[in-house]
Structure formats: structure tokens, C-alpha cells
Amino acid sequence: MQVRFFIRCLLAVSLLGLTASPVKAEQLPLDHPCAAMVKKYLTAVVMQDWKTASMMLVPSSLERRQRETVNIIKSAPTMTDEEAMLAGYNVKGVGDLEKMTPQEFYQVDREAWHKKLKLTPEATQRKQETLKITVLGLVEEKDKGYVHATVRTSQETLTDKIEELFLISFIPDPTDPKNYLISPEMKDRPVITPLDGSAPKEK
């Protein structure tokens, strides 16, 4: 009984410490550059303007996606399986995917994925014409320079109205600190930084 009480006390103190920690985040005005960027990015995605979208994404994220896809295709158990995976990419072999820049790969990968959806031109046009993007809020992590945008989108198909809520994260562009790039994996992959000061690990 005493042990349980002691553990509960420790847990309460730990939680109190977490809630008392200063929050290094700041609400940003909706006229911040990232608000316009997130609208441009989501519009490009819905319009299937993959070239524009690719230039707004963190290059290392595109490189990782390319590498992982190539490795999956190379590990196909049979040639038939490999051909099935390559269907839609409009390439002669997996080597063609390896030779592409990360931005080029992103474009052909998105095109291949949308071909599999088999949406009619009418349905695609309706989604594009009815797209609405509302930036609900922007928050900056001051110590990291990250900006996180909460966004609601609305669009219609020929039969339904679709509403979605997104969290989209931006990081400063290493080549131009005044610019931002979208980090699509930030909410899906843990960021692992070794305590010895070496480069962050990929996962």
C-alpha cells in the first residue's frame, strides 16, 4: 500500500513538472508567410501541379522517399512483382527511378499514385473547382524556428463534400533562412538526435 502511494506521489510530481515547464511556442499572425505557402502547396497538390509542390518540400524528405521506394521495388520476390510495382511510373526499369532527382521522382511517384485512383476527369475538375483552404492557426517553436500550421480544407466530388484537417510543419530553408520548406514527415516520424552531438538519425 505504501509503495503504491509513493509511486502515485512521484507520478504527480512528474506531471506537475511537465505542466510547469515554460512553453517555447508563439502564436503567429495569419498574414505570416507560411500561411500563404500552405495555401499554395495544398492548391498545387489538388491541381496535381507536382513540380510546384516538389519545390516546396524538404529535399532530404524527398530523397528518403525515393530511396525507400527504390529499395522496396528492388526487393520484389519476382520480376512480375517488380513490373507490377513499376506500373504507372512510365519507366523502363527501377534504374530509371534511381537516376531521377528527388523532385523528379516525387512528380512521377505522385502521378503514378493518382493514376491508381482512377478518378474521372469530371470528379477531378469538381474537386479542383470547389477547393477551399482555411488556415486556422500558426504556431512557431521559437528555439527551433519551426512553424506549424493547422489547416482545414473542403472540396466536393460529384456525390460528396469532403472536409479534412491537416497539421503542416515548416522548417527554415538551409539555403535561405528567410524562406521556409515543408517537412511532411515531422508528424509521422520521430526526430532522433544523438546526445553526443552527431547528426540526427533517420528512422
C-alpha positions in Angstrom: 0.0 0.0 0.0 2.8 2.4 0.9 4.6 1.5 -2.3 1.6 2.4 -4.4 1.2 5.7 -2.5 4.8 6.5 -3.1 4.6 5.8 -6.9 1.5 7.9 -7.1 3.3 10.8 -5.4 6.2 10.5 -7.8 3.8 10.5 -10.8 2.0 13.6 -9.5 5.3 15.5 -9.1 6.5 14.4 -12.6 3.2 15.6 -14.2 3.4 18.9 -12.2 6.9 19.4 -13.5 5.8 18.8 -17.1 2.9 21.2 -16.9 5.0 23.9 -15.2 7.7 23.9 -17.9 7.8 27.1 -19.9 6.3 26.6 -23.4 8.6 27.9 -26.1 5.9 28.5 -28.6 4.4 31.6 -30.0 1.1 32.2 -31.9 1.8 33.9 -35.2 -0.5 36.2 -37.2 -2.3 34.7 -40.1 -0.5 37.1 -42.5 2.8 35.2 -41.8 4.4 34.0 -45.0 3.8 30.3 -44.0 0.0 30.9 -44.3 0.3 31.8 -48.0 2.8 29.0 -48.5 0.5 26.3 -47.1 -2.3 27.5 -49.3 0.0 27.5 -52.4 1.2 24.0 -51.5 -2.3 22.4 -51.0 -3.6 24.1 -54.1 -0.7 22.6 -56.1 -1.5 19.2 -54.7 -5.2 19.3 -55.6 -4.4 20.8 -59.0 -1.8 18.0 -59.4 0.9 20.5 -60.0 3.6 18.2 -58.7 6.5 20.3 -59.9 5.4 23.3 -57.8 4.7 21.1 -54.8 8.1 19.4 -55.0 10.0 22.6 -54.8 8.2 23.5 -51.5 9.2 20.2 -49.7 12.4 19.5 -47.8 14.8 17.8 -50.2 16.0 15.2 -47.7 12.4 14.1 -47.2 12.1 13.5 -51.0 15.4 11.8 -51.1 14.4 9.4 -48.3 11.1 8.6 -50.1 12.9 7.9 -53.3 15.5 5.7 -51.6 12.8 3.7 -49.7 10.7 3.2 -52.8 13.6 2.0 -54.9 14.7 -0.4 -52.2 11.2 -1.9 -51.9 11.0 -2.4 -55.7 14.4 -4.0 -55.8 13.4 -6.4 -53.0 10.4 -7.7 -55.1 10.4 -11.5 -54.9 9.8 -11.9 -58.7 10.2 -9.9 -61.9 6.4 -9.9 -62.3 6.1 -8.3 -58.9 8.7 -5.7 -59.8 6.9 -4.9 -63.0 3.6 -4.5 -61.1 5.3 -2.1 -58.7 6.7 -0.1 -61.6 3.4 0.1 -63.3 2.3 3.8 -63.7 5.8 5.2 -63.4 6.4 5.1 -67.2 10.0 3.9 -66.9 11.9 1.0 -68.4 13.2 -0.2 -65.0 14.0 0.7 -61.4 17.3 2.1 -62.6 15.5 5.0 -64.2 14.0 5.9 -60.9 17.4 5.9 -59.2 18.7 8.4 -61.8 16.0 10.9 -61.2 16.4 13.9 -58.9 14.3 13.7 -55.8 12.0 16.3 -57.2 11.6 14.4 -60.5 10.9 11.2 -58.5 8.3 13.0 -56.4 6.5 14.1 -59.6 6.3 10.7 -61.2 5.5 9.0 -57.9 2.5 11.3 -57.4 1.4 10.8 -61.0 1.6 7.1 -60.6 -0.4 7.1 -57.4 -3.2 9.3 -58.8 -3.5 7.0 -61.9 -4.3 4.2 -59.5 -7.2 6.2 -58.0 -8.9 6.2 -61.4 -10.8 9.4 -60.8 -12.9 10.6 -63.7 -11.9 13.9 -65.3 -15.3 15.3 -64.1 -14.7 14.3 -60.5 -11.1 15.7 -60.5 -12.4 19.0 -62.0 -15.1 19.3 -59.4 -12.6 18.8 -56.6 -10.4 21.5 -58.0 -13.2 24.0 -58.6 -14.7 23.6 -55.1 -11.4 23.6 -53.1 -11.4 25.9 -50.0 -8.4 26.3 -47.7 -8.7 27.8 -44.3 -5.6 28.4 -42.1 -6.9 28.1 -38.6 -3.7 29.0 -36.8 0.1 29.2 -36.9 2.4 28.4 -34.1 6.2 28.9 -34.0 8.6 26.8 -31.9 11.0 29.7 -31.1 14.0 27.6 -30.2 13.9 25.6 -33.4 12.4 28.0 -35.8 9.7 25.6 -36.8 6.3 26.8 -37.8 3.2 24.6 -37.6 0.0 25.4 -39.4 -3.4 23.9 -38.7 -5.4 23.9 -41.8 -9.0 22.9 -42.8 -9.8 22.0 -46.4 -13.1 21.5 -48.1 -13.8 20.1 -51.5 -16.6 18.3 -53.3 -16.7 15.2 -55.5 -19.7 14.6 -57.8 -21.5 13.0 -54.8 -19.9 14.1 -51.6 -18.4 17.0 -49.7 -15.0 16.2 -48.1 -13.5 18.1 -45.2 -10.1 17.4 -43.8 -7.9 18.8 -41.0 -4.1 19.0 -41.6 -1.1 19.8 -39.5 1.7 21.0 -41.8 5.1 21.8 -40.5 7.7 24.2 -41.9 11.4 24.5 -41.2 13.8 27.3 -42.2 15.3 26.7 -45.7 19.1 26.0 -45.1 20.0 27.8 -48.3 17.8 30.9 -47.5 16.9 31.4 -43.8 14.2 33.9 -44.8 12.4 31.2 -46.7 10.6 28.1 -45.4 10.2 24.5 -46.6 7.5 22.0 -45.7 8.7 19.0 -43.7 6.0 16.3 -44.5 7.4 13.7 -42.1 7.7 15.8 -38.9 4.3 14.5 -37.6 4.9 10.9 -38.8 8.5 10.2 -38.0 10.3 10.7 -34.7 13.3 13.1 -34.8 16.2 11.2 -33.1 19.2 13.4 -32.2 22.2 11.6 -30.6 23.3 13.2 -27.3 26.9 13.1 -28.4 26.2 15.9 -30.9 26.4 13.8 -34.0 23.9 14.2 -36.9 20.3 13.3 -36.3 19.4 9.6 -37.1 17.0 8.6 -39.8 14.1 6.2 -38.9 
